[in-house]
Structures are given as C-alpha cells and as structure tokens.
Amino acid sequence: MTSTYHKSVLADVVRAWAEGSRRAVDATLGGGGHAALLVAAGAQVLAVDRDTEAIAAARARLGEDGIRYASGAFASAKVLGSIAAFRPDRILLDLGVSSHQLDAPERGFTFRPGAPLDMRMTPGQGVPAAELLNSWPADRLARCFADYADAPPPRARRLARVIVKRRARAPFAVSDDLVNAIRETLGPRSGPADFARIFQALRIVVNQELEQIELALPALRAALQPGGRLGVISYHSGEDRIVKHAFRDWSKACVCPPRQPVCTCRGRALGRVLTKKAQRPAADELRANPRARTARFRAFEVSGEA
C-alpha cells in the first residue's frame, strides 16, 4: 500500500499486468491509486483494506461506479471468502503502509516529533507499538530489530538494552522516546534512514504483516479463475522473499524432497512466473514518488486448466 495517496506505484507495469481483466481485486486499497487504474482498464473491482479510514477516503474519491468495497485484512477468512466469491481474474497486493497513513501523525506510523507509538493498520484493534516496547524482554526486541530492520545482531541487542533501560525510567509513549533510544545506541550521526528501519520493523510486528502474506498467498492463488494473475508489490526484503519463494514453488511440477524415490505431491505446476526478476519503478516515477524506491513487483499466472 505504499503508493502516493492519489497515485499508484509502478503504474505502467500494473497497467500492462491488468490488461484484459474483467474482474480484479485490489486487496490493499490504500489511497486508491491502483483501484482507479483497474477501473480505468475496464475491470469490475473489489477493493479491500483493513483500514476503515482508507476505505472511507477512497469511496469519497472514487465513488461506487464499477467498484465495491470490503473491510478487513486480506488474510482474514471473511475477506478471502469474499474474494473467492468475486471470481477474479486479477488480484493485486501493494504491501506495506500507505502514504496517507504515514502523513497522519495521529496514526503513529511516523517518527515525526510527538507522534504516538501506535502503528496499528486497523485503528483500535491489536496491540500498539508502545505496548511492545514497554513489555517485551530485551532478547525479543533484539530479534525484531535484527530480523525486520536488518540490524547487525550486536547493534540490535544494544538497542534493545537501551530501550529496557529507558523504559524503567519512563514508559515509551511517543516517537521521540524511540528516536532518542536509537540516537543513544547509534550516536549523533544517526538519522532518518536509521529511524525508518526501526519503525518499519515494529510496524511489521504490530500488524503481523509477514504472517498475513504467508497465510494469504495460497488462498489468493486458489481464488483466481483459470489463467488469472496474482501481482504483488513489496517494499521489504522479507515480504519479497516470501513472494519470490511462493511463486517459484508454484511453478514447479514436483515439490517432493530431492531424494524421495516416488513423487507424492501434486505432480504438476500450478502456473508460471511472469516476472523473471522483480520489476522496479522507473527513474521518473522515483523522482515523483521517492517513497517508491524500494518497491518490487512480481507476478504469477495460474494454470489455464479448470
């Protein structure tokens, strides 16, 4: 969902991928840029988002001509059921957080001064980031920073110890609390890039984003009509790795262990990978939307067999 609020990321790539679609799902509506693109391409669109504020804003801007809306996480049983019933030939996931969410300080996704440490994509549901920072033991915090912020383990452990020390004096409540802990750990030269990685790691954990992707991908593939296409735009190496491995495995005729003498798996490929390498935004798009710099698009086409 990390598109600009009114535009889509990788618009030309997504437009080519969507060509010929009659029924498309934008499973991460965000600012509505991709939903608008899909409607303009002639598809009936089911637009999904777990953020009710995003749905309300997109509905006010896009209306309901050729588009219907569903509230919920794309990995929830309710939403997956709605997607399957829609019988789509295209499903798009634009992962991450929308610029609209980043630009609303009260949502707590930003490291701007005074923002609450919230980060929940569904307002009021789940555990806010401040609660994790104030309750998790140091080893669990360190794993979070190492796994999702790509922090070297010694640095991740040092930051976790600083957080535990600081919260003993006063609980973490706003962005400044975490920014100051990062600065104490990394020194005065630490800056926005360092803050962004740590905040992103917490956001991924708060919203269980990687678990959602792993759970949803097989169900989304199964919901597609024969010859349908699943496209995913990711922004984090962990997201992209899950998508890459899933698409690769689905394209294999056999996924049995290498030394197993007799094939006992499905015995056929489920489709083909359409993107040999992840596609990235063009230079002109990056100039217009610097937040798209880490975007990667991968696509898979399911078998044409019924």
URURLIN-V568683 format. One record per residue. N is the residue number from 1. RES is the residue in three letters. OMEGA is omega in degrees with one decimal (none if undefined). NEAR is the number of other ideal C-beta (glycine too) atoms within 12 Angstrom. Layout:
N;RES;OMEGA;NEAR / N;RES;OMEGA;NEAR
//
This chain:
1;MET;-173.9;49 / 2;THR;173.7;43 / 3;SER;170.8;44 / 4;THR;-169.1;30 / 5;TYR;-177.3;29 / 6;HIS;-176.6;25 / 7;LYS;178.5;29 / 8;SER;175.0;44 / 9;VAL;178.8;48 / 10;LEU;-172.4;41 / 11;ALA;-178.1;34 / 12;ASP;179.4;20 / 13;VAL;-179.8;32 / 14;VAL;179.2;42 / 15;ARG;177.9;28 / 16;ALA;178.7;21 / 17;TRP;-176.1;36 / 18;ALA;-175.3;39 / 19;GLU;179.2;22 / 20;GLY;-178.1;20 / 21;SER;174.5;35 / 22;ARG;-179.3;22 / 23;ARG;-173.8;32 / 24;ALA;176.5;45 / 25;VAL;167.3;49 / 26;ASP;-170.7;49 / 27;ALA;177.3;47 / 28;THR;-169.6;52 / 29;LEU;-179.2;49 / 30;GLY;-179.8;46 / 31;GLY;175.5;41 / 32;GLY;-178.3;41 / 33;GLY;-179.0;41 / 34;HIS;176.4;52 / 35;ALA;177.9;49 / 36;ALA;178.8;33 / 37;LEU;-178.2;38 / 38;LEU;176.5;42 / 39;VAL;-179.9;31 / 40;ALA;178.7;24 / 41;ALA;176.4;29 / 42;GLY;-178.5;19 / 43;ALA;163.2;36 / 44;GLN;-170.0;25 / 45;VAL;167.4;41 / 46;LEU;-176.5;42 / 47;ALA;-173.4;50 / 48;VAL;170.8;46 / 49;ASP;177.3;41 / 50;ARG;-178.6;36 / 51;ASP;-178.0;37 / 52;THR;177.2;23 / 53;GLU;178.8;27 / 54;ALA;179.1;39 / 55;ILE;-179.6;34 / 56;ALA;-179.2;19 / 57;ALA;-179.6;28 / 58;ALA;178.7;39 / 59;ARG;179.0;23 / 60;ALA;-177.5;14 / 61;ARG;-173.4;23 / 62;LEU;-176.9;31 / 63;GLY;-176.0;17 / 64;GLU;177.4;18 / 65;ASP;-179.4;13 / 66;GLY;-177.5;23 / 67;ILE;172.6;32 / 68;ARG;-171.7;30 / 69;TYR;176.1;32 / 70;ALA;-177.8;32 / 71;SER;177.0;28 / 72;GLY;176.6;30 / 73;ALA;-175.2;35 / 74;PHE;178.4;45 / 75;ALA;-179.0;31 / 76;SER;-179.3;24 / 77;ALA;-179.7;15 / 78;LYS;-178.0;18 / 79;VAL;178.8;33 / 80;LEU;176.1;31 / 81;GLY;178.3;19 / 82;SER;178.8;28 / 83;ILE;179.7;42 / 84;ALA;-179.5;24 / 85;ALA;179.2;16 / 86;PHE;178.5;33 / 87;ARG;-174.0;21 / 88;PRO;170.5;40 / 89;ASP;173.6;35 / 90;ARG;172.1;47 / 91;ILE;-179.1;49 / 92;LEU;170.7;52 / 93;LEU;173.8;48 / 94;ASP;-165.9;47 / 95;LEU;175.9;44 / 96;GLY;-175.4;38 / 97;VAL;-177.4;42 / 98;SER;176.2;40 / 99;SER;176.7;32 / 100;HIS;178.9;34 / 101;GLN;178.8;38 / 102;LEU;-175.4;32 / 103;ASP;177.0;21 / 104;ALA;-173.6;26 / 105;PRO;-177.7;22 / 106;GLU;178.3;21 / 107;ARG;172.3;33 / 108;GLY;176.6;36 / 109;PHE;-171.6;39 / 110;THR;174.0;33 / 111;PHE;172.2;36 / 112;ARG;-176.6;24 / 113;PRO;173.0;15 / 114;GLY;-179.5;16 / 115;ALA;178.3;30 / 116;PRO;178.1;29 / 117;LEU;-176.3;39 / 118;ASP;173.6;37 / 119;MET;179.2;42 / 120;ARG;-179.5;34 / 121;MET;173.2;43 / 122;THR;-174.7;28 / 123;PRO;175.6;26 / 124;GLY;-179.0;14 / 125;GLN;179.7;19 / 126;GLY;-174.7;22 / 127;VAL;179.7;22 / 128;PRO;-177.3;32 / 129;ALA;-179.0;41 / 130;ALA;-179.1;28 / 131;GLU;177.0;23 / 132;LEU;-179.0;34 / 133;LEU;-176.8;43 / 134;ASN;-174.0;24 / 135;SER;-176.5;18 / 136;TRP;173.9;25 / 137;PRO;-174.6;18 / 138;ALA;-176.8;24 / 139;ASP;179.6;17 / 140;ARG;174.8;21 / 141;LEU;-179.3;39 / 142;ALA;178.1;30 / 143;ARG;177.9;22 / 144;CYS;-176.8;36 / 145;PHE;178.8;42 / 146;ALA;-174.7;25 / 147;ASP;-170.2;24 / 148;TYR;175.6;30 / 149;ALA;-179.0;36 / 150;ASP;177.5;23 / 151;ALA;174.7;28 / 152;PRO;-175.5;16 / 153;PRO;178.7;18 / 154;PRO;179.2;15 / 155;ARG;178.8;24 / 156;ALA;179.2;31 / 157;ARG;179.8;24 / 158;ARG;178.4;25 / 159;LEU;178.8;41 / 160;ALA;179.0;35 / 161;ARG;178.3;23 / 162;VAL;179.3;32 / 163;ILE;179.6;42 / 164;VAL;179.0;26 / 165;LYS;-177.0;19 / 166;ARG;-177.7;28 / 167;ARG;175.6;28 / 168;ALA;178.3;13 / 169;ARG;179.7;14 / 170;ALA;-177.9;17 / 171;PRO;175.3;20 / 172;PHE;-178.4;35 / 173;ALA;-176.1;22 / 174;VAL;-176.1;27 / 175;SER;-178.8;34 / 176;ASP;-178.8;23 / 177;ASP;-179.4;31 / 178;LEU;177.9;48 / 179;VAL;-179.8;32 / 180;ASN;176.1;27 / 181;ALA;178.0;36 / 182;ILE;179.2;40 / 183;ARG;177.2;23 / 184;GLU;-178.3;20 / 185;THR;-171.1;34 / 186;LEU;179.1;27 / 187;GLY;-174.0;14 / 188;PRO;-179.2;11 / 189;ARG;177.7;11 / 190;SER;-174.5;24 / 191;GLY;-173.8;16 / 192;PRO;-179.6;19 / 193;ALA;178.1;18 / 194;ASP;179.8;29 / 195;PHE;-176.5;30 / 196;ALA;-178.9;33 / 197;ARG;-178.7;34 / 198;ILE;178.5;44 / 199;PHE;178.2;37 / 200;GLN;179.9;41 / 201;ALA;178.4;38 / 202;LEU;179.5;43 / 203;ARG;179.5;42 / 204;ILE;179.9;37 / 205;VAL;-178.6;34 / 206;VAL;-174.9;35 / 207;ASN;179.0;41 / 208;GLN;-169.8;26 / 209;GLU;-178.6;38 / 210;LEU;177.3;31 / 211;GLU;178.8;18 / 212;GLN;-179.4;34 / 213;ILE;-179.0;38 / 214;GLU;-179.8;20 / 215;LEU;-170.7;21 / 216;ALA;-170.5;39 / 217;LEU;-179.5;37 / 218;PRO;-179.8;22 / 219;ALA;178.2;29 / 220;LEU;176.4;40 / 221;ARG;-178.1;34 / 222;ALA;-178.7;24 / 223;ALA;-176.9;34 / 224;LEU;172.4;38 / 225;GLN;177.5;30 / 226;PRO;-177.1;19 / 227;GLY;179.9;22 / 228;GLY;-174.0;39 / 229;ARG;173.6;43 / 230;LEU;177.9;46 / 231;GLY;-178.3;50 / 232;VAL;171.1;48 / 233;ILE;-179.3;43 / 234;SER;-176.3;40 / 235;TYR;-175.9;40 / 236;HIS;-176.9;32 / 237;SER;178.1;23 / 238;GLY;176.2;31 / 239;GLU;-176.0;40 / 240;ASP;-179.9;30 / 241;ARG;179.1;22 / 242;ILE;-178.8;29 / 243;VAL;-178.7;37 / 244;LYS;-178.3;28 / 245;HIS;178.7;21 / 246;ALA;-178.9;32 / 247;PHE;-180.0;37 / 248;ARG;-179.1;21 / 249;ASP;-179.8;24 / 250;TRP;-177.5;33 / 251;SER;-179.7;27 / 252;LYS;176.3;22 / 253;ALA;-178.6;17 / 254;CYS;178.2;18 / 255;VAL;175.9;21 / 256;CYS;174.5;16 / 257;PRO;-173.6;11 / 258;PRO;-175.2;9 / 259;ARG;178.9;6 / 260;GLN;-172.5;11 / 261;PRO;-177.2;8 / 262;VAL;-179.7;10 / 263;CYS;178.3;15 / 264;THR;-179.5;11 / 265;CYS;-175.4;17 / 266;ARG;175.3;16 / 267;GLY;177.6;13 / 268;ARG;175.1;17 / 269;ALA;179.7;23 / 270;LEU;-179.6;32 / 271;GLY;-177.6;31 / 272;ARG;176.5;23 / 273;VAL;-179.3;28 / 274;LEU;-177.1;27 / 275;THR;178.5;31 / 276;LYS;174.6;13 / 277;LYS;177.5;14 / 278;ALA;178.6;28 / 279;GLN;-174.8;28 / 280;ARG;179.7;24 / 281;PRO;175.1;32 / 282;ALA;-176.1;19 / 283;ALA;-178.3;12 / 284;ASP;177.6;11 / 285;GLU;178.8;27 / 286;LEU;177.1;18 / 287;ARG;-179.1;12 / 288;ALA;-174.5;19 / 289;ASN;-177.0;27 / 290;PRO;-179.2;18 / 291;ARG;-179.6;31 / 292;ALA;-171.1;35 / 293;ARG;-179.1;21 / 294;THR;-176.2;30 / 295;ALA;177.0;36 / 296;ARG;-178.3;34 / 297;PHE;174.1;45 / 298;ARG;-177.1;41 / 299;ALA;179.8;39 / 300;PHE;177.2;38 / 301;GLU;-178.2;30 / 302;VAL;-178.9;33 / 303;SER;177.4;23 / 304;GLY;179.4;16 / 305;GLU;178.7;11 / 306;ALA;none;9
//
